[in-house]
C-alpha cells in the first residue's frame, strides 16, 4: 500500500537471520528472486568468523578492509566488558556512539543486572542522545536490521537457547561493521 503502482519494491531476506519463525514463505511476486552473494557490511576477519554459521555460500567484497581480529573472551562477562570498554574508548579512542552491546536477554536479565554502572561507563537501553560515558544495549533481536562500527556480544553461552541458535549468533555477529568482541560465560 505504501508503494506507487509502478514504483519499485524490494524485499531483502537472509535465511540465516531468520530468528523469529521456523519457515518464512514470501508471496509470489511473479518474478524470480535474485540471490545476493556479496557481503558488503563486514570486514574480512568478521566475515571469516561468520562462515561457520552460514547455510549458503557468500563472498566478501574484495575491497573490504582486513579489519581487527575478532576477540573471543571467556570468564566474568561484566569484568571483561569493563576491560574491553576501557580498551576501546580510552586507549583506541573509539567514540561511544560507535559501540553497541548486544545480548540475548533484556539488560536486567544480563550480567549487567540492575546495576548499569560498569567501571566508568553506564550501560543504557537507548541510543538517542547518549549521555557522558553511556553505551547502548539492545537484545540482538531488537537490533536486527541495524549495524554498528563496534559490536560487543554479552553473556554468550551455548547452553542458552538464545545463543545456541545458529541464526541468533549469526544475526548478532553480523551487526558488526569494523570490530566484533564476543564475551562468553
C-alpha positions in Angstrom: 0.0 0.0 0.0 3.0 2.3 0.5 4.4 1.8 -3.0 3.2 3.6 -6.0 1.5 1.4 -8.5 4.5 1.4 -10.9 7.1 2.1 -8.2 10.0 -0.3 -7.3 9.5 -2.7 -4.4 12.4 -4.7 -3.0 12.5 -7.4 -0.3 15.9 -8.4 1.1 15.9 -11.6 3.0 18.8 -13.6 4.6 17.6 -17.0 5.7 20.5 -17.2 8.2 18.9 -14.2 10.0 15.5 -15.9 10.4 15.3 -15.7 14.2 11.5 -15.3 14.7 9.9 -18.2 12.6 10.8 -21.6 11.6 9.9 -21.1 7.9 9.3 -17.9 6.0 7.2 -18.0 2.9 7.2 -14.9 0.8 4.4 -14.2 -1.6 4.8 -15.0 -5.3 5.6 -11.6 -6.9 5.6 -13.1 -10.4 9.4 -12.8 -10.8 12.2 -15.0 -9.7 14.3 -13.9 -6.7 17.8 -12.6 -7.2 20.3 -14.1 -4.8 22.7 -11.6 -3.4 26.0 -13.3 -2.5 28.3 -10.5 -1.6 28.8 -9.3 2.0 29.1 -5.5 1.9 28.9 -4.8 5.7 31.7 -6.6 7.5 35.5 -6.7 7.5 37.2 -9.8 6.1 38.0 -11.0 9.6 34.4 -10.7 10.8 33.2 -12.4 7.6 35.5 -15.3 8.3 34.1 -15.6 11.9 30.6 -15.7 10.4 31.3 -18.5 7.9 30.6 -21.4 10.3 27.1 -20.1 10.9 26.1 -19.6 7.2 23.9 -22.0 5.4 24.6 -20.6 1.9 27.7 -19.6 0.1 28.7 -16.0 0.0 31.8 -13.9 -0.5 33.2 -10.8 0.9 33.7 -7.7 -1.3 37.3 -7.7 -2.5 37.6 -4.1 -1.4 36.5 -4.9 2.2 39.1 -3.9 4.8 41.0 -6.7 6.6 39.8 -5.4 9.9 40.7 -6.1 13.5 40.9 -9.6 14.9 37.6 -10.9 16.4 38.1 -11.0 20.1 36.5 -14.0 21.9 37.0 -13.7 25.7 35.8 -16.2 28.4 35.0 -15.5 32.0 33.3 -12.9 34.1 31.4 -11.1 31.3 30.8 -7.9 33.4 34.6 -7.6 34.3 35.5 -8.4 30.7 33.1 -5.8 29.4 34.7 -3.2 31.6 38.1 -4.1 30.3 37.1 -4.0 26.7 35.2 -0.7 27.1 38.4 0.8 28.7 40.5 -0.5 25.8 38.1 0.7 23.1 37.2 4.1 24.5 40.2 5.2 26.5 43.1 3.5 24.5 41.7 3.2 20.9 39.6 6.4 21.3 36.5 4.8 19.7 33.5 7.2 20.1 30.8 5.9 22.5 28.1 6.2 19.8 30.1 3.8 17.6 29.8 1.0 20.1 26.8 -1.2 20.8 26.4 -4.0 23.3 24.1 -6.9 22.2 22.7 -9.6 24.5 20.3 -12.4 24.3 18.1 -11.1 27.1 16.8 -7.8 28.5 19.5 -5.7 30.2 18.3 -6.5 33.7 18.5 -10.3 32.9 22.1 -10.0 31.7 25.3 -9.9 33.7 24.7 -6.1 34.0 21.6 -6.8 36.1 20.1 -3.9 37.9 23.4 -2.0 38.3 24.1 -0.3 34.9 27.5 1.1 36.1 30.4 -0.9 34.6 33.5 0.9 35.7 33.3 4.4 34.5 30.6 3.5 31.9 26.8 3.3 32.2 25.0 0.8 30.1 21.6 2.1 28.8 18.6 0.8 26.9 18.7 3.6 24.3 20.8 5.2 21.7 19.3 8.6 21.1 21.1 11.4 22.9 23.6 9.3 24.8 24.9 11.0 27.9 28.5 11.2 29.0 30.1 7.7 29.3 26.9 5.9 28.2 26.9 2.9 25.9 23.8 1.5 24.2 22.5 -2.0 24.9 20.0 -4.0 22.9 18.9 -7.6 22.5 20.1 -8.9 19.2 16.5 -9.5 18.3 15.7 -5.8 18.7 18.8 -4.7 16.9 18.1 -6.9 13.8 18.5 -4.8 10.6 20.9 -2.4 12.3 24.6 -2.1 12.4 27.4 -0.6 14.4 31.1 0.0 13.9 31.9 -1.9 17.1 29.7 -4.7 18.5 30.2 -6.4 21.8 28.2 -9.6 22.3 27.5 -10.0 26.0 26.9 -13.3 28.0 27.2 -15.6 25.0 26.5 -19.1 26.4 26.0 -22.2 24.3 23.6 -23.6 27.0 21.3 -20.6 26.5 18.8 -21.2 23.7 19.1 -17.6 22.5 22.8 -18.1 21.8 22.8 -21.8 20.9 20.5 -21.0 17.9 22.8 -20.8 14.9 20.7 -18.0 13.3 20.7 -16.0 16.5 24.5 -15.9 16.9 24.9 -15.2 13.2 22.5 -12.3 13.3 24.2 -10.8 16.3 27.7 -11.2 14.9 26.8 -9.8 11.5 25.8 -6.4 13.0 29.5 -5.5 13.5 31.0 -3.5 10.7 34.6 -3.0 11.9 35.2 -4.7 15.3 33.5 -7.7 16.9 34.0 -8.7 20.5 32.4 -11.8 21.9 32.2 -12.2 25.7 31.4 -15.8 26.6 30.4 -17.1 30.0 
